[in-house]
């Protein structure tokens, strides 16, 4: 069986330069962006960057709090005023997409994340993100290859 490639395994085996951030192509190739909230792409790429820096789990959580805009998680809050018609149309398209993602998650027994912690819990549940302990220190790790497939988690 082929060894699973993760961000930390790439670091360990000198498979990446220190200034390189590996982004799992499976996030897009496997169709995850059709079933996850749109801000999750930003969150996963940020996680990949922080993990590739060798940060501990607590350091990653601290940095995420600094890097991620809390407004990213307000995609299902209706707005009632817009500066232009185009802004309103863009909002409605985004809102409808996110509402559809929320419904699909809920139909399959998952919750639509409303903050970073809930998004991370969802990544852990889907085996996109892993928690590991090395030398009594907790770290996050991120799958690269094979990358989980949504068909293994979604019936509907």
C-alpha positions in Angstrom: 0.0 0.0 0.0 1.3 3.4 -1.0 2.3 5.7 1.9 -0.1 8.6 2.6 1.4 12.0 1.7 0.7 14.9 4.1 2.1 18.3 4.5 4.2 17.2 7.5 5.5 14.1 5.7 6.7 16.3 2.9 8.5 18.5 5.4 10.0 15.5 7.2 11.3 13.9 4.0 12.5 17.3 2.6 9.9 17.1 -0.1 9.3 20.8 -0.1 11.3 24.0 0.2 10.8 26.0 3.4 9.1 28.8 1.4 6.7 26.5 -0.5 3.1 25.9 0.6 1.7 22.6 -0.7 -2.0 23.0 -1.5 -3.9 19.7 -1.9 -5.3 19.6 -5.5 -7.8 17.0 -4.3 -9.7 19.9 -2.7 -10.7 21.0 -6.2 -10.1 17.8 -8.2 -12.3 15.6 -6.0 -15.2 18.1 -5.9 -15.0 19.3 -2.3 -15.7 22.9 -3.4 -19.2 21.8 -4.4 -20.0 20.5 -0.9 -18.0 22.8 1.4 -18.5 26.5 2.2 -16.7 28.8 -0.2 -14.4 30.2 2.5 -13.0 26.7 3.2 -10.6 27.0 0.2 -9.0 30.0 1.9 -9.0 28.2 5.3 -7.4 25.0 3.8 -4.7 27.0 2.0 -4.0 29.0 5.1 -3.8 25.7 7.1 -1.4 24.3 4.6 0.9 27.3 4.9 0.9 27.3 8.7 1.4 23.5 8.9 4.3 23.8 6.4 5.9 26.3 8.8 6.1 23.5 11.4 3.8 25.3 13.8 2.2 23.4 16.7 -1.5 22.9 16.9 -1.9 25.8 19.4 0.3 28.1 17.3 -1.8 27.3 14.2 -5.0 28.0 16.1 -3.6 31.3 17.3 -2.5 32.3 13.7 -5.8 31.3 12.2 -7.5 33.7 14.7 -5.3 36.4 13.3 -5.4 35.5 9.6 -9.0 34.6 9.0 -11.7 37.3 8.7 -14.6 36.5 11.0 -16.9 38.0 8.4 -16.0 35.0 6.1 -18.3 33.0 8.3 -21.3 35.3 7.9 -22.2 34.1 4.4 -25.8 33.2 5.4 -26.6 36.5 7.0 -29.1 38.3 4.8 -28.4 41.9 3.8 -31.1 44.4 3.1 -29.1 47.2 1.5 -26.7 47.3 -1.4 -24.8 50.1 -3.2 -25.5 48.7 -6.6 -27.7 46.2 -8.4 -24.6 44.2 -9.3 -23.6 44.0 -5.7 -27.0 42.7 -4.8 -26.9 40.1 -7.6 -23.5 38.9 -6.5 -24.6 38.6 -2.9 -27.8 36.6 -3.9 -25.7 34.2 -6.1 -23.3 33.7 -3.2 -26.1 33.4 -0.6 -28.0 30.8 -2.7 -24.8 28.7 -3.2 -24.0 28.8 0.5 -27.6 28.0 1.4 -27.5 25.0 -0.9 -24.2 23.8 0.7 -25.8 24.2 4.1 -28.8 22.1 3.1 -26.6 19.3 1.6 -24.4 19.2 4.7 -27.5 18.9 7.0 -29.1 16.3 4.8 -26.0 14.2 5.3 -25.8 14.7 9.1 -23.3 17.5 9.2 -23.6 21.1 10.4 -22.7 24.2 8.3 -19.7 25.7 10.2 -20.2 29.2 11.6 -16.7 29.7 12.9 -13.1 28.5 12.5 -13.4 25.8 15.2 -16.5 24.3 13.5 -14.8 24.3 10.1 -11.8 22.5 11.5 -14.0 19.9 13.2 -15.6 19.3 9.8 -12.2 18.9 8.2 -11.2 16.4 10.9 -14.4 14.5 10.3 -13.7 14.3 6.6 -10.0 13.3 7.2 -8.8 16.3 5.3 -7.2 17.5 8.5 -5.6 15.3 11.1 -4.4 15.8 14.7 -1.1 14.1 15.5 1.3 14.0 18.4 5.1 13.9 17.9 7.4 14.1 20.9 4.5 14.9 23.2 3.6 18.0 21.1 0.2 18.3 19.3 0.3 19.2 15.6 -2.2 19.5 12.8 -1.5 17.7 9.5 -3.2 18.1 6.1 -3.8 15.3 3.6 -2.2 15.8 0.2 -2.4 12.4 -1.5 -4.6 10.5 -1.5 -7.0 13.3 -0.6 -10.4 12.3 0.8 -13.3 12.1 -1.6 -16.7 13.6 -0.8 -18.5 10.6 -2.2 -17.2 8.7 0.8 -19.1 11.1 3.2 -22.2 12.3 1.3 -25.1 10.1 0.3 -27.2 12.9 -1.0 
